[in-house]
Amino acid sequence: MLDTHEQSAADMSGRRLAVYFASGTEERIDLNGLLDGEVYGGWFNPSDGRTELLSGPLTITNGILSIKNNSADGLDRVLILASTPEGCRIPSRTYGEERTTGEVKKVFEW
């Protein structure tokens, strides 16, 4: 999915990196050459369009980020990585069906 051929860390400034995580999965992501300096993250929930930011810069060891999707609702998430916390927020709109409660009418005959 990622093409890192001839791409330097400077090319990633201002960009985001998105990684899909099934519920409960843990991954080791090699960030060498992708993001330089501090890296921030957020869990994007595609079902409601919200992003839960992770606190502070993430801990990267030898260019490797180890992280697990521990979503409380048991749903899949997309990890958004960026060089700033603001870069982790995904502007989104909610599309889909509108759920409304219809009027209930009761008729009694005596």
PyMOL commands that set and color helices and strands:
alter all, ss='L'
color gray80, all
select helices_A, chain A and resi 9-12+86-88
alter helices_A, ss='H'
color red, helices_A
select strands_A, chain A and resi 17-21+26-30+40-45+50-53+64-68+77-82
alter strands_A, ss='S'
color yellow, strands_A
deselect
rebuild
show_as cartoon
